[in-house]
Amino acid sequence: MRVFIVYAHPSEDSFTAHVRDSFMRGLERSGHGAVISDLYRMNFRTDLSEAEYRREAFYRRDLPVPPDVVCEQEKINASDGIAFIYPLFWSDVPAKLKGWFDRVWTYGFAYGDKAESGEPGRTMKRLEKGLAICCAGNTMEYFHRTGLLEAVNRVMLQDRFFDRVKEKELLILDGTSRELESRKDRWDSRLQKAFQAGERFFISP
Ligand SMILES: Cc1cc2nc3c(=O)[nH]c(=O)nc-3n(C[C@H](O)[C@H](O)[C@H](O)COP(=O)(O)O)c2cc1C
């Protein structure tokens, strides 16, 4: 499969950067092709302009979409699967990735009356697979106890992926805070999980 990776972490000195590399090695092992958007490195603009807001809020698919957004949409439509790799910041994706959704999931492309959007290629194709790999400082026990697991899962799977992908999964690599022993203790096993996700998740049924 051709897999589009949307990666969002501000530092290479991070566990998440290792996760990205392991995941990509897994993809390679299975012979998948990969294209990556490294949002911080690209300095991807995340704020909606007023013109973009107007296009979305007034459902004006006749208004133009900025070139950097078109570029991301083309990467999606040239792929069979999509993977998001990011750290959990305040129980959600980093603002850099949130802004990517705000700008790239446009009306007529990712939602709304897609069938009538007119221009070929301007409607998002339904992808075979969608995977989110989320690195979280807190432990799974904490996420269960606070109810935050349900929140994190629902927003990613039900709202952002929704029916835009046929098969979807959220993999949380938990307990990665520098304050926890588990960051070091489970470092290798978590990277192994990321490798296996790359190796196995995108294999066609
Ligand atoms: C601004 C900020 C907010 C964070 N918020 C959360 C959070 O809400 N929940 C959580 O489990 N971890 C949180 N973390 C920890 C990150 O998820 C952590 O960076 C991640 O576990 C991966 O480690 P890495 O940065 O070395 O890749 C936060 C970290 C930062 C810098």
The ligand as an SDF file (V2000), in Angstrom:
LIG
                    3D

 31 33  0  0  0  0  0  0  0  0999 V2000
    2.7510   20.8180   26.1280 C   0  0  0  0  0  0  0  0  0  0  0  0
    2.6920   19.3780   26.5360 C   0  0  0  0  0  0  0  0  0  0  0  0
    1.4720   18.8350   26.9130 C   0  0  0  0  0  0  0  0  0  0  0  0
    1.3760   17.4930   27.2670 C   0  0  0  0  0  0  0  0  0  0  0  0
    0.1540   16.9870   27.6120 N   0  0  0  0  0  0  0  0  0  0  0  0
    0.0410   15.6830   27.8950 C   0  0  0  0  0  0  0  0  0  0  0  0
   -1.2370   15.1160   28.1950 C   0  0  0  0  0  0  0  0  0  0  0  0
   -2.2580   15.7890   28.2250 O   0  0  0  0  0  0  0  0  0  0  0  0
   -1.3000   13.7910   28.4660 N   0  0  0  0  0  0  0  0  0  0  0  0
   -0.2060   12.9890   28.4600 C   0  0  0  0  0  0  0  0  0  0  0  0
   -0.3380   11.7880   28.6950 O   0  0  0  0  0  0  0  0  0  0  0  0
    1.0290   13.4850   28.1380 N   0  0  0  0  0  0  0  0  0  0  0  0
    1.1730   14.8050   27.8760 C   0  0  0  0  0  0  0  0  0  0  0  0
    2.4080   15.3310   27.5430 N   0  0  0  0  0  0  0  0  0  0  0  0
    3.5470   14.4320   27.4060 C   0  0  0  0  0  0  0  0  0  0  0  0
    3.7620   14.1290   25.9140 C   0  0  0  0  0  0  0  0  0  0  0  0
    2.7230   13.3330   25.4580 O   0  0  0  0  0  0  0  0  0  0  0  0
    5.1360   13.4890   25.6950 C   0  0  0  0  0  0  0  0  0  0  0  0
    5.8490   14.4530   25.0220 O   0  0  0  0  0  0  0  0  0  0  0  0
    5.0350   12.1810   24.9980 C   0  0  0  0  0  0  0  0  0  0  0  0
    4.7190   11.2670   25.9710 O   0  0  0  0  0  0  0  0  0  0  0  0
    6.1740   11.6330   24.1940 C   0  0  0  0  0  0  0  0  0  0  0  0
    7.4210   11.9120   24.6620 O   0  0  0  0  0  0  0  0  0  0  0  0
    8.4310   12.6410   23.6510 P   0  0  0  0  0  0  0  0  0  0  0  0
    8.0790   14.0950   23.7240 O   0  0  0  0  0  0  0  0  0  0  0  0
    9.8170   12.3160   24.1520 O   0  0  0  0  0  0  0  0  0  0  0  0
    8.1680   12.0890   22.3000 O   0  0  0  0  0  0  0  0  0  0  0  0
    2.5290   16.6810   27.2280 C   0  0  0  0  0  0  0  0  0  0  0  0
    3.7710   17.2410   26.8400 C   0  0  0  0  0  0  0  0  0  0  0  0
    3.8520   18.5600   26.5030 C   0  0  0  0  0  0  0  0  0  0  0  0
    5.1730   19.1250   26.0680 C   0  0  0  0  0  0  0  0  0  0  0  0
  1  2  1  0
  2  3  1  0
  2 30  2  0
  3  4  2  0
  4  5  1  0
  4 28  1  0
  5  6  2  0
  6  7  1  0
  6 13  1  0
  7  8  2  0
  7  9  1  0
  9 10  1  0
 10 11  2  0
 10 12  1  0
 12 13  2  0
 13 14  1  0
 14 15  1  0
 14 28  1  0
 15 16  1  0
 16 17  1  0
 16 18  1  0
 18 19  1  0
 18 20  1  0
 20 21  1  0
 20 22  1  0
 22 23  1  0
 23 24  1  0
 24 25  2  0
 24 26  1  0
 24 27  1  0
 28 29  2  0
 29 30  1  0
 30 31  1  0
M  END
$$$$
